[in-house]
Amino acid sequence: MILAHEKFGVEIKKITEEYTISVGTYYYWYNRYLKEGILGLVDKKPGAIVPYNKTPQDIETKIKQIALDNKELDANDIYDIVAERYGYNKTVRTIENILQRHRLNRGRGRRSKKTVEKKIAIQSQRQRLKI
């Protein structure tokens, strides 16, 4: 269609009638052809290539590494660390999803006295490092 119009000077009205398309469709394809060449006419999947809210791969790797290095930390604690160090501003549920995806699940239930003591020790370590 585009070749017929550009090279041979066929009117757009005749082209749209022959191919049974609207004028708007012709110009849509024509503009894609001008911007991207012949590859612009290939059908593309609509929508964003990477979702706007996807956690960057480097942050996900850091979350995974923190979880592997510190077995006693749950998703809330990992969220606190990642938010503090890297400015991560998603939710704790996102951290839980990442941990589940990598089979590093952390329960959110009640914690034993021993786990609470470890958590307090880690928090006091963090406080000492800030000073």
CNS distance restraints for C-alpha pairs under 8 A (distance, minus, plus):
assign (resid   1 and name CA) (resid   5 and name CA) 6.39 0.50 0.50
assign (resid   1 and name CA) (resid  15 and name CA) 6.43 0.50 0.50
assign (resid   2 and name CA) (resid   6 and name CA) 6.00 0.50 0.50
assign (resid   2 and name CA) (resid  30 and name CA) 6.62 0.50 0.50
assign (resid   3 and name CA) (resid   7 and name CA) 5.48 0.50 0.50
assign (resid   3 and name CA) (resid   8 and name CA) 7.21 0.50 0.50
assign (resid   4 and name CA) (resid   8 and name CA) 5.15 0.50 0.50
assign (resid   4 and name CA) (resid   9 and name CA) 6.44 0.50 0.50
assign (resid   4 and name CA) (resid  10 and name CA) 5.73 0.50 0.50
assign (resid   4 and name CA) (resid  15 and name CA) 7.91 0.50 0.50
assign (resid   5 and name CA) (resid   9 and name CA) 4.68 0.50 0.50
assign (resid   5 and name CA) (resid  10 and name CA) 4.69 0.50 0.50
assign (resid   5 and name CA) (resid  11 and name CA) 6.34 0.50 0.50
assign (resid   5 and name CA) (resid  12 and name CA) 6.71 0.50 0.50
assign (resid   5 and name CA) (resid  15 and name CA) 7.79 0.50 0.50
assign (resid   6 and name CA) (resid  10 and name CA) 7.76 0.50 0.50
assign (resid  10 and name CA) (resid  14 and name CA) 6.99 0.50 0.50
assign (resid  10 and name CA) (resid  15 and name CA) 7.02 0.50 0.50
assign (resid  11 and name CA) (resid  15 and name CA) 6.44 0.50 0.50
assign (resid  12 and name CA) (resid  16 and name CA) 6.11 0.50 0.50
assign (resid  12 and name CA) (resid  23 and name CA) 7.50 0.50 0.50
assign (resid  13 and name CA) (resid  17 and name CA) 6.25 0.50 0.50
assign (resid  13 and name CA) (resid  23 and name CA) 7.44 0.50 0.50
assign (resid  14 and name CA) (resid  18 and name CA) 6.05 0.50 0.50
assign (resid  15 and name CA) (resid  19 and name CA) 6.13 0.50 0.50
assign (resid  16 and name CA) (resid  20 and name CA) 5.47 0.50 0.50
assign (resid  16 and name CA) (resid  21 and name CA) 5.03 0.50 0.50
assign (resid  16 and name CA) (resid  22 and name CA) 5.98 0.50 0.50
assign (resid  16 and name CA) (resid  23 and name CA) 6.26 0.50 0.50
assign (resid  16 and name CA) (resid  26 and name CA) 7.16 0.50 0.50
assign (resid  17 and name CA) (resid  21 and name CA) 6.77 0.50 0.50
assign (resid  21 and name CA) (resid  25 and name CA) 6.38 0.50 0.50
assign (resid  21 and name CA) (resid  26 and name CA) 7.04 0.50 0.50
assign (resid  22 and name CA) (resid  26 and name CA) 6.47 0.50 0.50
assign (resid  23 and name CA) (resid  27 and name CA) 6.33 0.50 0.50
assign (resid  24 and name CA) (resid  28 and name CA) 6.05 0.50 0.50
assign (resid  25 and name CA) (resid  29 and name CA) 6.27 0.50 0.50
assign (resid  26 and name CA) (resid  30 and name CA) 5.98 0.50 0.50
assign (resid  27 and name CA) (resid  31 and name CA) 5.90 0.50 0.50
assign (resid  28 and name CA) (resid  32 and name CA) 6.35 0.50 0.50
assign (resid  29 and name CA) (resid  33 and name CA) 6.11 0.50 0.50
assign (resid  29 and name CA) (resid  41 and name CA) 6.48 0.50 0.50
assign (resid  30 and name CA) (resid  34 and name CA) 6.25 0.50 0.50
assign (resid  31 and name CA) (resid  35 and name CA) 6.18 0.50 0.50
assign (resid  32 and name CA) (resid  36 and name CA) 5.92 0.50 0.50
assign (resid  32 and name CA) (resid  37 and name CA) 7.24 0.50 0.50
assign (resid  32 and name CA) (resid  40 and name CA) 5.20 0.50 0.50
assign (resid  32 and name CA) (resid  41 and name CA) 6.46 0.50 0.50
assign (resid  33 and name CA) (resid  37 and name CA) 4.56 0.50 0.50
assign (resid  33 and name CA) (resid  38 and name CA) 5.78 0.50 0.50
assign (resid  33 and name CA) (resid  39 and name CA) 7.54 0.50 0.50
assign (resid  33 and name CA) (resid  40 and name CA) 5.31 0.50 0.50
assign (resid  33 and name CA) (resid  41 and name CA) 6.14 0.50 0.50
assign (resid  35 and name CA) (resid  40 and name CA) 7.23 0.50 0.50
assign (resid  36 and name CA) (resid  40 and name CA) 4.64 0.50 0.50
assign (resid  37 and name CA) (resid  41 and name CA) 7.62 0.50 0.50
assign (resid  38 and name CA) (resid  42 and name CA) 7.67 0.50 0.50
assign (resid  48 and name CA) (resid  52 and name CA) 7.80 0.50 0.50
assign (resid  50 and name CA) (resid  54 and name CA) 7.08 0.50 0.50
assign (resid  55 and name CA) (resid  59 and name CA) 6.80 0.50 0.50
assign (resid  55 and name CA) (resid  60 and name CA) 6.52 0.50 0.50
assign (resid  56 and name CA) (resid  60 and name CA) 6.33 0.50 0.50
assign (resid  57 and name CA) (resid  61 and name CA) 6.12 0.50 0.50
assign (resid  58 and name CA) (resid  62 and name CA) 6.30 0.50 0.50
assign (resid  59 and name CA) (resid  63 and name CA) 6.17 0.50 0.50
assign (resid  59 and name CA) (resid  86 and name CA) 7.95 0.50 0.50
assign (resid  60 and name CA) (resid  64 and name CA) 6.19 0.50 0.50
assign (resid  60 and name CA) (resid  98 and name CA) 7.05 0.50 0.50
assign (resid  61 and name CA) (resid  65 and name CA) 6.15 0.50 0.50
assign (resid  62 and name CA) (resid  66 and name CA) 6.12 0.50 0.50
assign (resid  63 and name CA) (resid  67 and name CA) 6.24 0.50 0.50
assign (resid  63 and name CA) (resid  78 and name CA) 7.04 0.50 0.50
assign (resid  63 and name CA) (resid  82 and name CA) 7.05 0.50 0.50
assign (resid  63 and name CA) (resid  95 and name CA) 7.56 0.50 0.50
assign (resid  63 and name CA) (resid  98 and name CA) 7.96 0.50 0.50
assign (resid  64 and name CA) (resid  68 and name CA) 6.22 0.50 0.50
assign (resid  64 and name CA) (resid  98 and name CA) 7.76 0.50 0.50
assign (resid  64 and name CA) (resid  99 and name CA) 6.85 0.50 0.50
assign (resid  64 and name CA) (resid 102 and name CA) 7.55 0.50 0.50
assign (resid  64 and name CA) (resid 104 and name CA) 7.94 0.50 0.50
assign (resid  65 and name CA) (resid  69 and name CA) 6.07 0.50 0.50
assign (resid  66 and name CA) (resid  70 and name CA) 5.98 0.50 0.50
assign (resid  66 and name CA) (resid  78 and name CA) 7.04 0.50 0.50
assign (resid  67 and name CA) (resid  71 and name CA) 6.08 0.50 0.50
assign (resid  67 and name CA) (resid  73 and name CA) 6.95 0.50 0.50
assign (resid  67 and name CA) (resid  78 and name CA) 7.13 0.50 0.50
assign (resid  67 and name CA) (resid  99 and name CA) 7.83 0.50 0.50
assign (resid  67 and name CA) (resid 104 and name CA) 7.16 0.50 0.50
assign (resid  68 and name CA) (resid 104 and name CA) 7.77 0.50 0.50
assign (resid  72 and name CA) (resid 115 and name CA) 6.65 0.50 0.50
assign (resid  72 and name CA) (resid 118 and name CA) 7.34 0.50 0.50
assign (resid  72 and name CA) (resid 119 and name CA) 7.44 0.50 0.50
assign (resid  73 and name CA) (resid  77 and name CA) 5.68 0.50 0.50
assign (resid  73 and name CA) (resid  78 and name CA) 6.42 0.50 0.50
assign (resid  73 and name CA) (resid 106 and name CA) 7.77 0.50 0.50
assign (resid  73 and name CA) (resid 119 and name CA) 7.27 0.50 0.50
assign (resid  74 and name CA) (resid  78 and name CA) 6.28 0.50 0.50
assign (resid  74 and name CA) (resid 106 and name CA) 5.21 0.50 0.50
assign (resid  74 and name CA) (resid 107 and name CA) 6.72 0.50 0.50
assign (resid  74 and name CA) (resid 108 and name CA) 6.98 0.50 0.50
assign (resid  75 and name CA) (resid  79 and name CA) 5.98 0.50 0.50
assign (resid  75 and name CA) (resid  92 and name CA) 6.26 0.50 0.50
assign (resid  75 and name CA) (resid  93 and name CA) 7.92 0.50 0.50
assign (resid  75 and name CA) (resid  95 and name CA) 5.98 0.50 0.50
assign (resid  75 and name CA) (resid  96 and name CA) 5.75 0.50 0.50
assign (resid  75 and name CA) (resid 106 and name CA) 6.30 0.50 0.50
assign (resid  75 and name CA) (resid 107 and name CA) 7.99 0.50 0.50
assign (resid  75 and name CA) (resid 108 and name CA) 7.64 0.50 0.50
assign (resid  76 and name CA) (resid  80 and name CA) 6.30 0.50 0.50
assign (resid  76 and name CA) (resid  92 and name CA) 5.94 0.50 0.50
assign (resid  77 and name CA) (resid  81 and name CA) 6.35 0.50 0.50
assign (resid  78 and name CA) (resid  82 and name CA) 6.13 0.50 0.50
assign (resid  78 and name CA) (resid  95 and name CA) 7.61 0.50 0.50
assign (resid  79 and name CA) (resid  83 and name CA) 5.91 0.50 0.50
assign (resid  79 and name CA) (resid  88 and name CA) 7.98 0.50 0.50
assign (resid  79 and name CA) (resid  91 and name CA) 7.73 0.50 0.50
assign (resid  79 and name CA) (resid  92 and name CA) 5.91 0.50 0.50
assign (resid  79 and name CA) (resid  95 and name CA) 6.59 0.50 0.50
assign (resid  80 and name CA) (resid  84 and name CA) 6.07 0.50 0.50
assign (resid  81 and name CA) (resid  85 and name CA) 6.04 0.50 0.50
assign (resid  82 and name CA) (resid  86 and name CA) 5.47 0.50 0.50
assign (resid  82 and name CA) (resid  87 and name CA) 6.78 0.50 0.50
assign (resid  82 and name CA) (resid  88 and name CA) 5.88 0.50 0.50
assign (resid  83 and name CA) (resid  87 and name CA) 4.56 0.50 0.50
assign (resid  83 and name CA) (resid  88 and name CA) 4.38 0.50 0.50
assign (resid  83 and name CA) (resid  89 and name CA) 6.28 0.50 0.50
assign (resid  84 and name CA) (resid  88 and name CA) 7.58 0.50 0.50
assign (resid  90 and name CA) (resid  94 and name CA) 6.57 0.50 0.50
assign (resid  91 and name CA) (resid  95 and name CA) 6.87 0.50 0.50
assign (resid  92 and name CA) (resid  96 and name CA) 6.33 0.50 0.50
assign (resid  93 and name CA) (resid  97 and name CA) 6.18 0.50 0.50
assign (resid  94 and name CA) (resid  98 and name CA) 6.26 0.50 0.50
assign (resid  95 and name CA) (resid  99 and name CA) 6.19 0.50 0.50
assign (resid  96 and name CA) (resid 100 and name CA) 6.10 0.50 0.50
assign (resid  96 and name CA) (resid 105 and name CA) 7.10 0.50 0.50
assign (resid  96 and name CA) (resid 106 and name CA) 7.38 0.50 0.50
assign (resid  97 and name CA) (resid 101 and name CA) 6.06 0.50 0.50
assign (resid  98 and name CA) (resid 102 and name CA) 6.42 0.50 0.50
assign (resid  99 and name CA) (resid 103 and name CA) 5.98 0.50 0.50
assign (resid  99 and name CA) (resid 104 and name CA) 4.76 0.50 0.50
assign (resid  99 and name CA) (resid 105 and name CA) 5.36 0.50 0.50
assign (resid  99 and name CA) (resid 106 and name CA) 7.44 0.50 0.50
assign (resid 100 and name CA) (resid 104 and name CA) 5.68 0.50 0.50
assign (resid 100 and name CA) (resid 105 and name CA) 5.07 0.50 0.50
assign (resid 111 and name CA) (resid 115 and name CA) 6.09 0.50 0.50
assign (resid 111 and name CA) (resid 116 and name CA) 6.46 0.50 0.50
assign (resid 112 and name CA) (resid 116 and name CA) 6.36 0.50 0.50
assign (resid 113 and name CA) (resid 117 and name CA) 6.25 0.50 0.50
assign (resid 114 and name CA) (resid 118 and name CA) 6.39 0.50 0.50
assign (resid 115 and name CA) (resid 119 and name CA) 6.18 0.50 0.50
assign (resid 116 and name CA) (resid 120 and name CA) 6.20 0.50 0.50
assign (resid 117 and name CA) (resid 121 and name CA) 6.21 0.50 0.50
assign (resid 118 and name CA) (resid 122 and name CA) 6.25 0.50 0.50
assign (resid 119 and name CA) (resid 123 and name CA) 6.23 0.50 0.50
assign (resid 120 and name CA) (resid 124 and name CA) 6.16 0.50 0.50
assign (resid 121 and name CA) (resid 125 and name CA) 6.20 0.50 0.50
assign (resid 122 and name CA) (resid 126 and name CA) 6.26 0.50 0.50
assign (resid 123 and name CA) (resid 127 and name CA) 6.29 0.50 0.50
assign (resid 124 and name CA) (resid 128 and name CA) 6.26 0.50 0.50
assign (resid 125 and name CA) (resid 129 and name CA) 6.32 0.50 0.50
assign (resid 126 and name CA) (resid 130 and name CA) 6.45 0.50 0.50
assign (resid 127 and name CA) (resid 131 and name CA) 6.69 0.50 0.50
